[in-house]
Amino acid sequence: MSSILSIQHISKSYGPIQALKDVSFDVPEGCVFGILGPNGSGKTTMLGIVLDVLLADVGNYSWYGGMEHSTARKQIGALLETPNFYHYLSAFDNLEINAAIKQRGHDDRDQVLKQVGLYERKDSKFQTFSLGMKQRLAIGAALLGNPKILVLDEPTNGLDPAGIAEIRELIRQLNKQGITIIIASHMLDEIEKVCTHVAILKKGTLLLHGPVDEVLLSEDQVEVRADNTAQLQQALEAMPGIKKIKLNDNTLQLTCDATVTTAQVNAYCTGMGITLSHLLLRKKSLETKFMELTNQ
C-alpha cells in the first residue's frame, strides 16, 4: 500500500509551548487514518500544517510522493471547523455558496447530497436539520470538487449517540468509495470503530503509529497466586511467552504473548511442582491501553 501523505520530522512551537516535536509518519492510500490524542496533543496543529494553514518550524511533508502542494490541495476536502451555513437557506443553496467560495464543485451538489444521505432533504432549510444532519452537510461541503482525500477534525464532537453513529457510518461508506480519510480525534472509541491506521500523540510527541489492530493491541493479563510467591515468580520467569511479571499483594500479574493460555500456565506450574490457589484471565480493554499510553 503506497503512502498518500508522508510527514517527516515536523516540529511546531507557539512561543514557549511546543505543539509538535519531531513527528514523522506515513498515511497509506485508501485507509481511514486516525490522529488520536488528548486535547492539547497537537492533532489540530498537525492538520493545519498539512493543509497549508500553518507553517511548520522544522520538517516537511509531501502529498502523493512530492506533488506540488497547490495541486494536491485540489484533491483534498477538509473540515477543520463547521462552515458558516445560512440557517434560512436550503441544504442545496448552502452548498451553492460553498461551491462559489471554493470555486469548484458547483455541479456536484446533487451527488454530494446523495453521498451524505441528505438528497431527500435538499430543499429543507438548514435550521430544520438535526445536529447529525448539519454535520453530514458540513462533510458534504468538504466533498465538493470530488476530492480523493477527506480531512476531518473531531467530526463527531458535540453530537448525540445517534449523530455519532450517522457520521461513523458515513465515514465507512465514503472510504468504500475509494476516499482516503484522515481524522483527528480525542475519542478512542471513534478511532477503534472506523479507522484502519492510527498515530497517537501526547503533548506533541508521537508515541506510536501503524495499523489499529497492532498499535491498539489489547494485552490480556493472567493473575496467579500460590503459597510460596517467591518460588512461583522464579518459576514463571523461565516460562516461554511470559513478557512481564508484576507483584501486587501476593498476586502475580503476568503479561503474556497472545499464544499463552491459562491452561498452559497451570500445566507449567504443576510441572514445576507448584499448585496454584488462584488463576484468572483479566481482559485489558483498548481504553486501558490508550490511558496507559497517554498516562491519563
Secondary structure, DSSP 8 states (H G I E B T S, - for coil): --EEEEEEEEEEEETTEEEEEEEEEEEETT-EEEEE--TTSSHHHHHHHHTTSS--SEEEEEETTTB-HHHHHTTEEEESS-----TTSBHHHHHHHHHHHHT--GGGHHHHHHHTT-GGGTTSBGGGS-HHHHHHHHHHHHHTT--SEEEEESTTTT--HHHHHHHHHHHHHHHHTT-EEEEEES-HHHHHHH-SEEEEEETTEEEEEEEHHHHT----EEEEE-S-HHHHHHHHTTSTTEEEEEEETTEEEEEE-TT--HHHHHHHHHHTT---SEEEEE---HHHHHHHHHT-
